[in-house]
Amino acid sequence: MKVSDFAYQVALRTIDLLEHAQHYKVSEEHRKEILQRILAEVDEIIKKSS
């Protein structure tokens, strides 16, 4: 599994938890924007986690 695929799945799960556990609605536009930003920031996120 690629790190970017993992990051994408984590972002999707986070959005899902916000929607179901916190009753927060994320529009499709925001969902796409969030996922794009996560993918763009994968390298930076990895550096921060090291």
Residue pairs with C-beta under 8 A, 6 or more apart in sequence:
3 42
3 46
4 39
4 42
7 38
7 39
7 42
7 45
8 35
8 38
8 39
10 38
11 34
11 35
11 38
12 35
15 26
15 31
15 34
18 24
18 26
19 25
19 26
26 34
38 45
